Amino acid sequence: MAAALSILRESGPEGFTVRAIARRAKVAPMAIYNHFDGKDGLLDAIWTDGFTMLREALAATSIDAAIEEPLFNTAQAYRHFALTYQSHYTVMFMHRFVGFTPSISAATVAYEAFETLVGLVKAAQSVGRFEGFDPSDAAQMLWSACHGFVSLELMDINFAQDKDRTFLDFLRGIERGLAYSSN
């Protein structure tokens, strides 16, 4: 898996082939098929590993922190994950590999990561934040907004002078926007 992640980091999805991964791992291509059931199995393992790490990063945001700074701490954890684990993030969010569909167990891990965010939104709602929104809907809006900012940053088309400060300003704007319910 380390060889596959380094191929993604260095060559992107275009270089992600069984032969290249096997060469980097110094194994025969058949080893990829035997151990991971091929390229799709390897993608599934990266997807699962990535969403497991993302769930853990989001869960590390304590409920108290979620209540005090419901958006900032969680969003910072999301951004840190994306910037630190770019190869995982590519498989999870940035590229659709031809023929790859996550397994049911991998999709479940992704859903669990999302549910972690929903739990943090519910904690924030318990003290009056994000009122009037369904917790899943608010979580989806937060996830989508952070994903957009981070994706532009990863693709080197974020032209902010100070990306960290701009990200915090961006989050403050989202939080103000979510202070007003559509109800």
Secondary structure in CASP SS format (residue, H / E / C, confidence):
PFRMAT SS
TARGET T0000
AUTHOR 0000-0000-0000
METHOD secondary structure of the structure
MODEL  1
M C 1.00
A H 1.00
A H 1.00
A H 1.00
L H 1.00
S H 1.00
I H 1.00
L H 1.00
R H 1.00
E H 1.00
S H 1.00
G C 1.00
P H 1.00
E H 1.00
G H 1.00
F C 1.00
T C 1.00
V H 1.00
R H 1.00
A H 1.00
I H 1.00
A H 1.00
R H 1.00
R H 1.00
A H 1.00
K C 1.00
V C 1.00
A C 1.00
P H 1.00
M H 1.00
A H 1.00
I H 1.00
Y H 1.00
N H 1.00
H H 1.00
F H 1.00
D C 1.00
G C 1.00
K H 1.00
D H 1.00
G H 1.00
L H 1.00
L H 1.00
D H 1.00
A H 1.00
I H 1.00
W H 1.00
T H 1.00
D H 1.00
G H 1.00
F H 1.00
T H 1.00
M H 1.00
L H 1.00
R H 1.00
E H 1.00
A H 1.00
L H 1.00
A H 1.00
A C 1.00
T C 1.00
S C 1.00
I H 1.00
D H 1.00
A H 1.00
A H 1.00
I H 1.00
E H 1.00
E C 1.00
P C 1.00
L C 1.00
F H 1.00
N H 1.00
T H 1.00
A H 1.00
Q H 1.00
A H 1.00
Y H 1.00
R H 1.00
H H 1.00
F H 1.00
A H 1.00
L H 1.00
T H 1.00
Y C 1.00
Q H 1.00
S H 1.00
H H 1.00
Y H 1.00
T H 1.00
V H 1.00
M H 1.00
F H 1.00
M H 1.00
H C 1.00
R C 1.00
F C 1.00
V C 1.00
G C 1.00
F C 1.00
T C 1.00
P C 1.00
S C 1.00
I H 1.00
S H 1.00
A H 1.00
A H 1.00
T H 1.00
V H 1.00
A H 1.00
Y H 1.00
E H 1.00
A H 1.00
F H 1.00
E H 1.00
T H 1.00
L H 1.00
V H 1.00
G H 1.00
L H 1.00
V H 1.00
K H 1.00
A H 1.00
A H 1.00
Q H 1.00
S C 1.00
V C 1.00
G C 1.00
R C 1.00
F C 1.00
E C 1.00
G C 1.00
F C 1.00
D C 1.00
P H 1.00
S H 1.00
D H 1.00
A H 1.00
A H 1.00
Q H 1.00
M H 1.00
L H 1.00
W H 1.00
S H 1.00
A H 1.00
C H 1.00
H H 1.00
G H 1.00
F H 1.00
V H 1.00
S H 1.00
L H 1.00
E H 1.00
L H 1.00
M C 1.00
D C 1.00
I C 1.00
N C 1.00
F C 1.00
A C 1.00
Q C 1.00
D C 1.00
K H 1.00
D H 1.00
R H 1.00
T H 1.00
F H 1.00
L H 1.00
D H 1.00
F H 1.00
L H 1.00
R H 1.00
G H 1.00
I H 1.00
E H 1.00
R H 1.00
G H 1.00
L H 1.00
A C 1.00
Y C 1.00
S C 1.00
S C 1.00
N C 1.00
END
